[in-house]
């Protein structure tokens, strides 16, 4: 295992020119999207804890190579873990097997605990790799990369508009909330509060519909015909070949660990 980790770390350093984020940014976005997708597919199929632990370490090494800020990254990971922690906590009580203990008459199994740990390791490894390789791309660059990878145009349009207008709708929501506060609204556990929040949601939908119509009209005035016109240039370089080679070695190492440590039945 130490040979695998040592070789992987040196490979990441070689790929990034000693850990330079500029080198990782120079990699073709299509290569990064494909690498993240292949990594997710391989990790989802892993079962052995040794392979899953190495996958998490690989994701952390790529995250360090991308020089992602530790604070915001850890907050995002904590938000993701908080979303699935309740599901993981229920697995020991729902998966049959050898009981660890009993809570209110419901036995918790060791098999459920191991299954929960596997899911947690898989989720963290995949999310870290996605944030390092895909999350550091600009939304327009990601959209262009997906379009060049033959992703359906409607999905690319949906992605780019969603990313672009989430913040716009959030600012609209904040303006409506400030207007409610200036009029003396204070949320309470009352029918008036529920009705006011319902009016807020309805107004958000109306504002979003009106804005979408204005945006569509403005796009048509600028000649939009439903097609994506690419103005930037993407080309595979020697750096992408090294990136593909190092990625292939990492995935091969994970598959080998899964095979080598498999428990015969």
ABEGO torsion letter per residue (X at the ends): XAAAAAAAAAAAAAAAGGGBAAAAAABBAAAAAAAAAAAAAAAAABABAAAAAAAAAAAAAAAAAAGBBAAAAAAAAAAAAAAAAAAAAAAAAABBEBBABBBGGBBBBAAAAAAAAAAAAAAAAAAAAAAAAAAABBAAAAAAAAAAAGBBAAAAAAAAAAAAAAAAAAAAAAAAAAAAAAAGBBBBBBAAAAAAAAAAAAAAAAAAAAAAAAAAAAAAAAGBAGBBBBABBBBBBAAAAAAAAAAAAAAAAAAAAAAAABBBX
